[in-house]
């Protein structure tokens, strides 16, 4: 059966905070394993670094996306040798060249694909600024000459690089769909027409979340029509540190990127479940297709019922706000206060919870849940000071 694997980027684990402290590789790996990611994305350009990386993940079950930055055909050989000695799910090739003519690109692409075929290591060309695929239209021209070129789709680069009009016009949607038709893997980051990376937990960024949900839904469904029955699709959460991350006046991240990566993972898992047939555009919130009630799910995952108005509760809230953000993305739910006999949007509930946590000493990663956890399940009412609180689906499935 086809499977979605969600990786976490080691580059995205960098803090780059004012205090100068960085976690060790081993600490980052431990966090990634504990969070339940399926693999990691890491550079595959130095034998010493690759050996250390594989020693760090030994026994964890994590898989690897190897990243490289070749400028010539021969530059790829070392990465493929390393991938042969230390297996990877695939190689993410960021071509660090910028020819201005299509005919100058083709020998490079053909050479890289030839080496990949010789070694049996999957190599995907990432769509990335300041690379051979920097410009969307130029990349579309490349696909006209090499229609089977395997891509790794990071769509944030094209949205900001070409500064699409918003709402995005059908012409631009069609261009993105052409990229997705060749996508063999994905990088997960949500940007805007002006920013490479926006805070996905901010309510006013919901339109950008919806846009990427629609593109990824199409890409997942399209991939499923092309891939073998037992193939694995990799989506890497890649919410980068500054200057990718938007910062406050003090230079610190405006949000907890680790928490947002967990929310992003939940989001794409929900999209995967619904990726049965290709869709053109739009967020799947408009066409919510719930999973079978008997299907086994990870602990803490929000499950929506088919009928509008059916009540469900959220438990296992180690990542409360992340779960609520996913609920908002998936179903446009509301929070229902039984005691007071009223309902209000989930966005309001999130604001209330954050305000409550701030009163308890802040909402950063270290203090967010401290003092607010029990041994078992923890429900929304604990934070809202309600007798009971439910999340109610309001859209027909």
N, C-alpha and C positions, 0 to 999 in steps of 0.2 A: 504494500500500500504506500502511496505517496505521503511524504512526511515533510513538515516544516521544522527546520532547526533554527533557533534564534541564538546568535552569537553576541558577545559583548566585545567591543573594541578596547584593546589595551591602551591605545592612544587616548581614548575617551575617559580612561580611569585616571589620567593625570589631573592633579588638583590645580596647580599653578596659582596658588593663593599667595597672599602677601607675606604669610609667615614662612614661606619657602619650604615647608614640609611636604615630602612626597612619600607615599606608601611604597613599600618594597614590592617587587614582582610577586613574591610569595604571598604577601598580604592581599594583593589585588586578586590573585588566583583564588585564594581562600574565599574572598567575598563573592566572586563570580560563581564558584561552585556552590556556596551556601544559598545563593539566590536562585539556583536552578537553571542557569543558562546551559545551552548545549555545547558551546564552544567559544573560542576567542579569535580575534583578528589581530595579527601581529606581523611585524616585518620579517621577511625571509631573505635577508641580504647579507647576513654575517653568520658564518658557521658557529663562532663562539656564542653569539646571542641565541641562535636556534637550539644549540645543545643545551644551554641553560634553561631556555623556555621549556623544552621537552622534559628536562629533569623536574621542573617545577610542576608540570601537569601530570607527571607519571602517577597512574592509579586513580586519577580523577574522572576519567571517561570523557574529558573535554576534547573536542575536535578543533581543528585549526584552519583558519583562512590565512594563507601566506600572502603578504603584500610585498610588491617589488616595484622598482622605478627605473626600468631599463631605458637606455638611450640608443642602444644598438641591438641587433639580433643576438649577438654573442653575449651581451650583458645578461640575457635571461638564463644562460647555461648554469650559472652558479645556483640560482634560485631553484631550478629544476633538479639539480643534483641534490640540494638540501631536501627538496620535497620527496625525492626518491628515498633518501636515507631516513627522513622523518616525515611520514606521510601527512598529507593535508586533504581537506575536502576539495579545495581548489586554490588556484593562484589568482589573486587580484592584481592585475597588471595595470599600473598607472604609467603610461608611456610618457616619459619625461622629455618629449620632443614636440615641436610645434611647427611642422612644415606648413607652408602656405598653399601648397598644391597637392591635390589628391594623388597624383601620380608619384609624388615623393613619399607618400605614406604607405602605399600598397606593398612595396618590398619589405618594409618593416613588419607590417601586419602578417603578410604571408610567411615571413621567416619565423615569427613568433608562433604562429599556428603550426608550422611544420615541426618545430622543436617540441611543442606540446604533444603532437600526435606521436612523435618518435618515443617520447618518454611515457606516454599514457597518463600524463598529469593534466587535468582540466585547467585551462587558462582562459580567464575572462577579462576583457578590456573594460576598465572602469570609465564611466562618463564623469569627467572631472575637469574643473577649470585648470588652466595653465598646463594642460596635457594635450595629447594628440586629438582627444575628443572634446576639447575645451568649448567649442561652439556647437550648438545644437544643429544648425543648418549644415555646417561642414560635416558633422557626424552623419547626418541623413544622406549627404552625398557619398560618404564612405560606404554606407549600407547599400547604395545603389550599385556600387562596384563590387562589394563583398556582402551579398544579402544574407549570408549565413554566419556573419561575424558574431561570436558569442560576447555578449555585453554583461557587465555588472552595473546595474542601474542605480545611480545616486542622483535622483531627480532634482534635489535641492539646487545643484549647480546650474541646471538649465533654467529653473524658475527665476533665480536671482540674476544669472548671467545675461539673460535676454530681457529681464524686467518685463515679464508678461503683463498685459493689461489685466485688470481684475474687475468683474468676473472674467475668468480666462475664456478667451474666444475659442470657438470650435476648431479653427485652423491650428491653434497651439495645442489643443487637446489631441488632435489627429497626429501632430508631430511627436508628442510624447508617447502616444500609443504605438507609433512605429518603432520607437526605442524599446518599448516594453515587449514588442513582438520578438525581440532578440535577447531579452533579459534572461540570463541563467542564474543570477543571484542578485541580491539587493543590499543596499546600505540604507539604514533607517535614520533619517533626519528630516525634520519638518522645517522648511524655510518659508519666506514670503517673497514678494516681488522685489523687496529692498534688503532683506536680511537672509544670510545663508542659514541661520539657525535661530528659531524663535522658541519661546517658552511654551511648551504644549499644554501646560497646566493653567495658563492664563485664559480666562473666558473670552477675552476679546481676540484671541488667536484662533478661536474655533473655526472660522472660515478656512484657514490654512490647513488645519487638521482635517477638515472635511475634504478639501481638495486632494491631499495626499492619500487619504483613505480611499477615495475614488480611483486614483491612479494605481495604487497598490492592489486594490481589489481586481481591477482589470488585469494587471500584471500577473497576479497569482493564478487567476482563472485561465489566462492564456497559457501560462507555463504548464498547467496541469493537462492541457490538451496536447502539448508537445512532448512532455517528459514520459519516461517509461513508468510502468505501474509501481515499481519499487523505488523510484527516484527520491532524492532528498533535496529540498530547496532551502538555501541558507539566506536568512535575513540578519544582517549585523546591525545592532544598535550602535550608532556612532554619533553620539551627542558630544561634540568635541569641547575641549577647554578653550579659554580665551586665546586668541581673539574670535574664535567661532562663537563661543558663548557670549551672550550679552552680559555686561557687568554693571554693577552699581557704581556710584561715585567713588567708593573706596576701593574699587578694582576687583571686588569679589563677585562671584557668580550671582546673578539675580535670582536663581532658583537652585534647588538641589538636583544636579544633573543625574545623580545615581537614582534618585527616586523617579525622575522623569524617564530614565531608561527602563525601569521596571514597568512603568505605566505604558511606555511604547511597546514593550514586549507583549503585555496583555492585549493591547490594541491589535497588533498584527496577528496574534493567535486567534482573536475573534474574527478578523477578516479572512483568515485562512479557512476557517470552518465554513464560511459562506461562499468561498471561491469555487463555485461549481461550474459556472459559465462566464465567459468574458462579459464585462459591462463597459459601456463607453465612458461615462463620467458620473460624478456625483458620489456622495458619501453613503455607505450602506446603512446609515441610520434611517434612511428613507425606506429601506426595504429589508428590515431586520428579519433574518431567518434563524430562529433559535435552533439549537442542537437538540438531539433526542434527550428526553428526560432520563433515560437509562444509561446514557453515555458516561463513562468514567471521566472525571475532570480533575485538574490539579486542585489541591486544597486552597480555598479562598477565592477561586474564580467565580465571577458573577455569572449567573445563568438566568436568562430571560424566558418567561413563559410566552406561549403563542398568543393568548388572548389578551387584548388590552384591558387594563385595570386589574389583572391578576397580581397579587401581592407576593413579593419575595423579600427575604431578609439577607443582609450581608453579615457574614461571620469571618472568623480567622483573619482579623484585620491587622496583621503585622504591617501592612502598607495601606493604611486606611485611605488617605487622600488619593493615592494612586488608583485604588479600586474604584473610588467614587468618580474620578476623572474618566476611567474606562466606562463606567455605567452611563455617564453623561454622553460619551461618544457613541455608545452602542444603541441607546434606546430613548434618548431625550426623556428620562424619567423625572418624577417629582418626588419629594420627600413628604410623607403624610404623617402628621402629628395627631395620633389618636386622642390624646388627652385634651387637646385644644380644638379638635375638630376642624383643622385647616390643612391645606397642602401648599407647598411652595417649591419653586424650581430647585433642582439639585445644586445649581451654581450658588444659590443663596446658602444652602446647607454647607457647602465647602467653605464659603466665606466665614460663616458662623464658627465652623470647626477651627479654622485657622486663627480666628480671633481668640477663641478659647485657649488654644495652645500658646498663643503669644502671651496671654495673661499668665500662663504657667511658666514662662521663661523663654519663649521663643519657639520658632517652628523650623529650626535648622535640623540637620540630620541627627545631631547628637541628642537634642532635647525633644524632638517631635513627639515621641511616644513614651518618654520616660515618666514613670509614675501613673501612666494611663493604661497599663496592660495588666491582664489577669492571666492565670495559668491556662484558661480555656478560651472560649470564644469571647469576643468583645463586640458589642453592637453600637450602632450609631447613637442610641439614646444616651449612652454614657457621656458622650461629648455634648450632646444637645440639651442635656438635663430634661429629657422627656421620659415618660413612663414607657412608651413604646415608639419606635420609629420604623417605618417601612419605606422601601423604594418601590414605586409603582410604575410599571410600563404604561405609556400613554399612547403608543402608536401601534396600529394593527400590523401583525407580522405577515 
